[in-house]
């Protein structure tokens, strides 16, 4: 499996709204981090789509090394 590009070394806070679907970038190539902009086309990566179950602020991973895909787990601290 290919290794994603490290897009950043800190999470990005995102306000999500209940019922909306979000596509988290898994490849690290998106210019709209942490969300997908379609830059993965032609690679083996696909975005991680999820629908928010509540309205809140979440911290999304940009290093792509998280063990909790989409959400920051502090993995960027060991890069």
N, C-alpha and C positions, 0 to 999 in steps of 0.2 A: 504494500500500500504506500502511496505517496505521502510525503510529509507536508503538512500545510505551512504556508509562510507565516512567520510571526508578524502580525499586523500592528501590534502595540505591546507595551509592557505594563499596562495598567488597565483596569476595567473601565467601561463606559456606563454611566448611569442612564437608564432609559425608563421613561414613564410609559407603562403599558396600560391598555384599557381592556377591561373585561369584554370577552367576545371577539376581540380582534385577533387575527392571525398574523404572526411575525415569522420571518425567515432569517435565522441567524447564519452568518457566513461561516462555513467550515473550512474554506480553502485559504483564507487570509488575503485574497487578491482584491476583494471588494473595495472600492473607493468610498463606500458609504458605511464603513465599520460602525458598529458590529453587525449591521444588517447586510444581507445579500443584495448585490446589484447585477447578478448574472455573469460575473467575471469567471466563474468556475466552468463555463461552457468549454467543452473540449478536454476537460480533465475528468478524473474519476470522482471528484467531489460533487456533492449535492447539498443544498442548504438544509438546515434542520428547521422544519416548520413546526410551530406550536401555537395553540390558541390560548390566550390568557383567560384564566379562570376568575381573576379578580383584577381590579384597578389598583396599581401600586408602582413603586419605583424598584427596579431590579438593576443589578450590576452585571453586565454581560462581558464575557471574556473576549479579549482581543489577541491574546498570545496563542490561542488555539491549542494549548497544552492541558486545559482543564480536564479533570476526571468527571466533571458534572457538566456535560456538553451544553453550551449556551451560557452557563452561569460561571462567574469567576469563583475559583476555589483557592486562589493564592498561588497557583502554579507558576505565575510569572516571576515570583520572587526567586525561583531557582534557575532561571534562564541565564 
